[in-house]
Amino acid sequence: MTDLTKKIIEQILAVPKGKVSSYRDIALRAGLPNGARQTVRVLHTMSEKFNLPWYRIIKADGAIALSGEGKDLQVSLLRSEGVKVTPDGQVDPKHIL
């Protein structure tokens, strides 16, 4: 595992319950400008292995990126932590880090 991957994982794990962050902002805090896609790759390949709170990571515009059942699960998990999400998948800005 690269140092960059470790930094991304650390930033994902640092998002507290009841808050969300964007793929872009996770990458920026990990020191990788323009690294949103790398954040997505880490989440896709390592969420289960490192028990990452994947559902706390959203698009930079405050929207859920997933669709279908994945979106429904993400919305449900976020709401269970007190995060307000509109029916169209937009997260209340007060929950965004």
Secondary structure, DSSP 8 states (H G I E B T S, - for coil): --HHHHHHHHHHHTS-TT-BEEHHHHHHHTT-TT-HHHHHHHHHHHTTTTT--GGGEE-TTSB----HHHHHHHHHHHHHTT--B-TTSBB-GGGB-
